[in-house]
Amino acid sequence: MFKRSLVLLLIFCLTFILALSGCTQQADNTQQDTELAGQIDQEGQKDAQDVQKQESDLTVPNPAKTRKSSDAFVIGDAGGFKGQFISSYNTSVTDAFVMRVCFSPLLRYNNKGEIENVLVKSYNLSEDKKTFTFDLRDDVKFSDGTPLTAKDVAFTYHILADPSYDGRHAAVVQDLVGFKEYNEDEEGKIKSMSGIKIIDDHTISFTFKEALRVNIENFVNQLYIMPEHFYKFEKGNTQELKAKQHEVLGSGPYKLAKFQPGQFVELAINENYFGEKKPQIEKVIIKQTENATETEELVAGQIDMLAGEIDPDNLQIAKDAGFIDFYQYPRSGYGYLRFNTKETPTNDKNVRKALVYGFNRKAFVDAFFKGLAKTQDVPMNQIAWGYTKELQEKLITYDYDPEKAGSLLDDAGWKMGDDGFRYKDGEKLSVHIVSISDLEMWEMVAGLMSDNYKKIGVELKISMMDFNSLLTKVYDEREDFNMYSMAVTFYTPDPAQDLYSRWHSQFNLPGGDNTAQFTNEKNDELLEELRKEFDIEKAKKLYEEWALNINDEMPILILYANLYTDMVNNRVKGYNPTAIYNWSHDIVNMYIEE
């Protein structure tokens, strides 16, 4: 689910709907596992449509063909590099692009929504559904020529269980047998988790404490395997590892050639890549761009792709250029303002609900997206099989209602003063939002929100900062703000594990994914049950119960659920994206037409 679940910038976009088709089937897997994966995939297929491609005119002159770097595939990205290129610490979408093309996971979702082998030849699930045994490929090498073995797989998963680990992805390993003992052993006496067993150089097993439907997700697009000989560190000192997270030694189709922080990453073909399909593009460059000028760079032929574009004006500019192809598909995620439920006044549910009712989200969505997005009232990806029509009909709909907002604030004890602002115990009702600077969309949101909130007696304060500073603020410091703006994309049609790490109180700690610091007993119980249920229809009911509860608690204001559009120079061929499968998954199938 690789986080999958990754936190993203407010990068916004267009879409139609993903084809999650097919029934996962590994020839050598046990019947139980095949049936489970197949059942999940079939659910994801429902109500899905093909990705829509709008092809351009090949006769229009293409400036990219004459640029100096015409042999390179150049992707523009305004997100910025944090330099976290290893999956154990990765937090941003831009860094994740580098990670996916330079490293390899055990399993992944393909563009049909099927689980397919990557580093694995076959795997099976034990009769009690607790133990996964992986038969690894024996022909995989890292880019330095060193063979990839089961020891490297074990090393990668042990990172997240280390006592000093302070990243976001501990949920991947915390359910393994022996996690607690290994994690709490700060003296270094316990050398490995008992639930991970290296059987031989190319066979490894993982045993979980209990049978959970989501256990398989811990291997799908999750951790990207790292070589122990290069990233090795002493137990209890992951700082050694963090110091090397901007260095890359993986087994993916590309290797890191150059990294200029704040400017670009250049990737070259990994000659030792094991895949049957070899990369066809000699050089891949991810260039840091600016939102205000990146479309102009695209139409000037200076870059070849902008992924996830949403501004209708930019789309029209690219369309007018004549040589840009458009790929439209559903965004498996949403843009949001997350509440800090520990800070006054957003520690009060009625205040949170009032702030959602009090903001005219539909006016923003209609004005900015021009019909290419919708509002949403529960934090689930719109392509998830648990996000059923029946559930959507039962949700509280937080349409703009300033009278309702005012009534909720009155009930919470915030009374209107003579100056037009509300007060409680002599304190003014003030809400502090932290957001990313230099983002056109946020300027519109902030202007409308400030006006809307003033009408219900709320003072709005906004602090703008760069993306890395925002990550530090919300993940590490976790205080002195009431709301923060970001966006999220899920890389799975079954986000139960992502939701668990984002909303369970267990992850309400520095560095943890529960950045809302949300604590709710019913929420925790339902998330725990949701992970366990193997029966898909019963799991849907648990999704519904969880969604209705969080829809009432409202620890998040979802700004929009939109469509994505990837804009690609028509000289780039072979691209087949979906909502959970982008260019960084598909790079070996892509090529440049001269």
N, C-alpha and C positions, 0 to 999 in steps of 0.2 A: 504494500500500500504506500509505497514509499512516499512517503510523506512527501511521496505520492501525495502524501499529505503534505507537502511542502508549502510554506508560507510564501505568498507572492505579493508583489507590488500591486497597487491599483492599476493593473494593466487590463484594458477592457476591450470587448470584442463582439462579433456576430456569430450566428450559427443556424444550422438546421438540426438534424438529429442523428446521433451515432447508431451505427449498425453493430450491436453487440450480438453477433450471431454465432451459431455453431454450438457444438457440444464437446467440451474438452475431453480428449481421450488419448492417453499414453498407452502404447501397446503393452508395456511391461508393468504397468501399475496394477495395484490390487483393484478388485471390483468395487470395493467400498469407496475408494478415493475417486475412481472414474465416475461413479454415479453421483457423488456429491458435487464435484466440479462441473459435471454436465448439467446438473439441476440448476446450479447457480447461473451458468452461462445461458441456459434457456430462459430463465427469468429476465436476464438482462436484455434479451432479444425483443421482448414484448414492447409494442408501441414505438419501435425504433424505425428510422428511415435512413436511407443512404446519405452519405456526405454529398453535398452539392458542390460541383466544380463548374466554375464559369471560365471558359477558356478565352484567351485573348487572340488578337490578330497576328499571326506569325509573319505577315508581310510588313508590319510596322518596323522602322529602324529601331534597333535595340542598342543603346549606348553602352550597356554592360559588356557587349562583345568586343568593344574596342578599348576598354580601360586597361591600364597597365597590369592589374591583377586579374585578368579575365579567366585565368585557370583556377581561381579560387571561388569557393562558395562562401559569400559573405552574408552573415545574418546580423541584422541590426537589433539591438536590445537596449532599452532604456533602463532596465532594472539595475544594472551595475553589478560589479564583481565584489564579493566579500572574500574570495580566495578560499572558500571551503569546498574543495573539490573531492573530498572523500565522504561517503554516505553517512558515516557515523556522526558527522557534525554539520552536514549540509543543511542550510536553512533557506536559501534563495533559489528562485527558478533559474537565474542566469548561471549560477555555479552548477546547478543540477544538469544543465545542458552538457557542460564539460564532463561531469561525472559519468553521464550515461554513455557518451561516445568513447570514453577512455577506460572504463571498467565494465565488468560483466556481472549480472546477478545469476542466481541459480535458475530461477524461472521468471517469466514475464507474461503480461497480456499482449497478444498481438492485435492487429487492427481489425480483427473479427470479434474481439472480446474473449478469445480463447486463451487458456493458460498453456504456454508452450515451454519446452525445455530450452535452456541456454547453455549453462555449464554442466547440465545434467543429461545423461543418456536415458535414465529411467529412474523412477522413484516409486515406493510403495508405502502404504499406510497400514499399520498393524490392526489386528482384529478389534482391539479395544480403542482404536482411533486416537491413540496417544503418541505413537512413535512413527516419525517419518524417516525412512532410510533412502539415501540418495546414492545412486551409482553415477559417479562423476565421469565426464569425458577424460580420456587419458592422453589427449593430443593438445591440451591447452597450455600455452606459455604466456608469461608476462612479456611486456615489450622489451625487457632486457634479456630474454631467452630462457629465463628460469621457469621450469615446469610448475604449473598450478596443481596443488595437491589438497587433500582433505585437511592438512594442517593449516593451510591458508584460510579455508572456510571456517574452521574452528576459531582461528585467531580473530577473524573479522567479527564473528558473533560474540566473542568474549569481550571485545572492547566495550560494548554497551553494558556489560555487567560489572565492569571494573569499579571498585569503591570510589575512585576519583572521577568517574565519568560524569560530566556535567552538560551533556548534549540533550537533544530533544527526543531521542528514539529508544529510550530504555524499555518501552512497552513491547518492543520486538522480542526481547529475551526474558522478560520478567516472569513469564509463565512456564519457563523451562524448569525441569527438576534440577535442584542444586543452585538455582539463581541466588536465593537468599543467603545461603551459606557462603558462596563465593563473593557476593557483593559486600557482605558484612565482615569479611576477613581482611582487615586492614594491615595485618602483619605479614601477609603474603604466604601463609602456610598452605592454603588450598590452591592448587595449581590450575584446576579446571572445574567447570560445572559438571556434575555427574550426569546431567541429562544430555551432554554432547559426547558422543563416543566416536573416536577415529578407529574404524575397523581395519582399514588398510589405506594405502596412499590415495585410492580413488573411491573409497566408500566411507560414508559418515552417516550417523543417525542422530536425531534430535528427539528427545522424549519430553513431553509436556506433562505438567502436574495433573491436568484434567483434559478430557476430550472437549475441544471447542471447535465450532464451525470455522472460526476465523484463523485457526492455527496455520492453515496453508498460506494465508496472506503474509505471514512472516517471511516467506521465501519468494514471493512474487513481486518483482520490481522493488524489492525492499532494500536489503543491504547489497552493495556491489563489492565483490570479493577483492580483498587487498593482500598483497604479498607480505608475509610475516617477516621475511629477511630484510625488507626495506623499511617497513613501518614499525618494527618491533620496539616495545618500550617495557620498562620495568612495571610490574603490577603496582598500582597505586600512584602512578605518575603519568597520567594521560596527557600532561602538559608536553611531554616529549613528542607525543603523537600530534597534538594540536599545532606544534611548531612546524610540522611538515605537511599540514593539510593542504597547502597551496602547491605542493609538489605532487607529481602524478607518475605512478608506475602501475599500470593496469593491464588487462588482457582484452580490452575492447578494440574496435576497428581502428581507432586513432590513438595517437599519443600526443602529449603536450610538447609543442615546439617552442613557443614563446608565450610569456604572460607579462603584459604591461598593465599593472593595476590602474583602474580608471580609464583605460583605453581599449585594450583588446586582448583576446586569447587566440593564438594561432595553433592549429592542430594539423599534424601530418599523419599519413597512413602508417599504421603499425604493421610492419612486415611480418611479424609473428602471429598475426590474427588467425584464429582457429576456424572461423566461420566458413561454411561452404560457399556463401556468397561474400566475395571480397569487396571492400570499398572501392568505388570507381572515381571518386573525386579526390584529386591529389592533395588539396589543401582546403581546410575549413577555417574560417575566421569568424569569431563572434565579436562584433564591434560594439562598444558602448556608444549609444546614440542619445540624442535629446528628443523628447516628445515633440517639441515644437518644430524640429527640422528633419526628422527621420523620413517622413514621407517624401520630402523633396529629394533626399538622398536616394530613395528608392527609384523615383522617376528619372533621376539623373544617371541611373545605372551604377552608382557608387556602392550600393548594397543590393543583394539579391532577394532578401526575404525580410518581411516584418510579420511575426507570428502573433496572432491574437488581437489584431487591430479592431477597433470598434468605433472610432470617430467617423460618422457618416460623411463628413466633409473630406476627410483624408481618403476614404474609400473612393469617393468620386474623383478626387485628384488622380489617384492611381488608375482608375478606370479610364480616364481621359488620356492617359499616357499611351494606352493601346497595347502594350506588351506585357501586362501584368495579369497572371492567372489568379483567380480567387477560389479558395477552398473554405466552404462554410460548414460548420459543425457545432454541436452543442458544447457550451462551456460546462465541464463537469465540476462546477463550483459556483462561486458568487463573490461579489464585493461586499464588504461589511464594515460596520462600526461596532466593535466589541466593547461591552461595558466592563469596567472594573467594579466588581460586586463587593469589594472590601472598602472602597472609598465612599465617603459621604459626598453627595446624596444618592449615588447610584447603588448603594448597598440596600436600598429600599425598592422592592419589586414594583410598587405603585409608581414610583418616580421613573423607573425604567420604562414601564408601559406607557406612561404619560409622554415620555420623550419620543417614543415610537409613534404614538397617535399624533403627536404634535408636529411631526415633520412630514411634509407633503412629498413622499417618495415618488409617487406616480408623476407628479409635475416634473420632478428631476429626470426620471427615467424617460418620459415622453419627450422632454426638451433635448436631452443629451443623446439618447439612443435612437430617437425618431422611429419608434415601433420595433426596435430590434432587441428589446429586453423587457423583462417583467419584474414585478415586485414578488417577494417571497417572505414567508413568515416562520420558517423553521430551517435550521442550519444543516440541510441535507443537499447533496448534489442532485440536480434535476434528472440525471440519467440513472440514479440508483433504483434498483428494483423494489426497494422498500418504500419509495416515495410514490405511493399509489394514488390513484384518483380518489379512492374512498377516503384516504387519509387527508388529502388536500381539502375535501369537502367538510371535514370536521374541525379544521383549524380555526382559531380566532383570526379574523382578518383585520389587520391593523391599518385600515384605510385612514387617510387624514381626517381627524376629528378633533379640532382644538377645544370644543366644549367637553368632550370626553376626557381629554388630557387635563383640562382645568379641574374637572371634578375629581380625578384621581389625585392630583396634587393637593386639592383641598382635603381629601381623605387622609393624605399623608402628613397633614399639618402645615403645609406651606401655603400661607395666606397672602393674598395680593396686598401690596403696600400702596401708598399714595403716589410713589414714583414709578409705578407700572411694573415693579419687580416683586417677587414673592419672598416672604421671610418666615423663618421658623426659629424661635428662641433668639431673636435678634440677628440671625445669620441670613444673608442674602442667598437665594437659590442660584448658585453658579455652577456651570458645567464646563470642565476643562477637557478639550480634545487635543490629542497629539496626532500629527499627520505628516505625510511626506511632502516636502517642498517641491516647487516647480512642476506641479501636476495640474493640467488644465481642467480635468474633471473635478478635482477637489475644489477648485476656485468656484465652480458652479454650486457644488454641494454646500460649501461653507457660506456662500452668500444667501442662498435660499434658507438654509437651516438657521442662520442668525436672525433673519427676518421672521421666520415661523416661530422660533423660540421666544423672541421678544414679545410676540402677541400673547403668549401664555405665561409671561412673567418670568422667563428664565434668562439669566445672563450667560452668554456663550463666550468662552475664552479659547483661543486656538493657538497652539504652538506648532510651528513648522520645523522640520528637521530632515536630514538626509536619511536614506533607508537604513543604513547600518546603525545610526544613532537611535532610530526608532526601534529596531530589533533589540538593542541593549536596554532601552527604556522599558519595553513591555515584557521582555523575557527575563531580564536579570534584575533591574531595579524594582519594577512592579508596583510603583507608587507615584503619587503626585499627578495623577490623571484620572479622568472618569470614563473616557472613551478613547479608542484609537482606531485608525482606519487602515485596512489592508484588504487583501483578497486571498482566496484559497482555491486550489485545484486538487481534486481527488483523482487518483489513477486506478480506481477500482469501482465496479458497479455494486460492491457490497462494502460500504464504508464503516461497518460496525467497529472495527479496530481503530480507525482514525477517530471516530466519535468518542470512543473510550479514552484515548489519550488526550483528546482536546477538552473533554467535559467531565471526566471522572475526577473526584476530589483528590485521588491519589497523586495526580499530576499537578496539583496546586502547590508548586515549589519552584524556587529560582531555576530557570532553565527549562522548566516543564511546559508542556503545551497548553495546560489549562491557564492561559493568560488572563481569563476573566476572573480567576480565583473563585470560581463558582463551586459552591458546596450545597448539595441537596441530596438527602438520603434516598428519596424515591428515584432520582436521576441515577445515582450510583447503582442501585439494585437492578434497575431496568437495563443499564448498559452491561452489567455483568451477565444477566440472563440472556441478553441479545447475542452475546458472543458464544454462548453455549448451545443454542438451539439449532439442531441440524435439520429439522423439518422447516422447509421454506415458508409454508403458509403460516405456521406458528411464529416464525421469525418476523414475518410481515406484521403480525399483530403486536409483537414486542416493539418493532420499529414505531408502530402507530402510538402505543402507550407512551414510549419515550418522547416522541415528537409532540404529543399533546401536552405532556408535562412541561417540557422546555418552552413550548409555545406560550404557556401561561406564565412561567417564571421570567421569560424574555431577557436573558443575559446578553443578547446580541440584536443589533438592528441591521438587518440585511438590506443593503442599498439596492441591489439589483441581482437578477439571475439572467445572464445575457447570452448572446450568440457570439461565437468566435469567427473571425475571418483571417486566414493566413493569406497574405499577399506575396506572391512569388513570381520572380522574373521568369518569363516563359522559356528561357534557355535551360532552366532547371527542370528535369524530367524525373518520373518515377516516384513522385511523392504521393502518399496515401494516408492522410491523417484521419484520426477520429477524436472523440472527446477525451480518450485516455491513451492516445498514441500519437505523439507529435514527431517533428523532424529528427529529434535526437534519438528516438527509437527506430526511425525508418532510414537512417542515413546510408546504410549499405545498399539500399534499393535505388538511391538517387544518383543521377549523373548529369553532367553538363553537356548540352548539345551545342556543337560548334556552329 
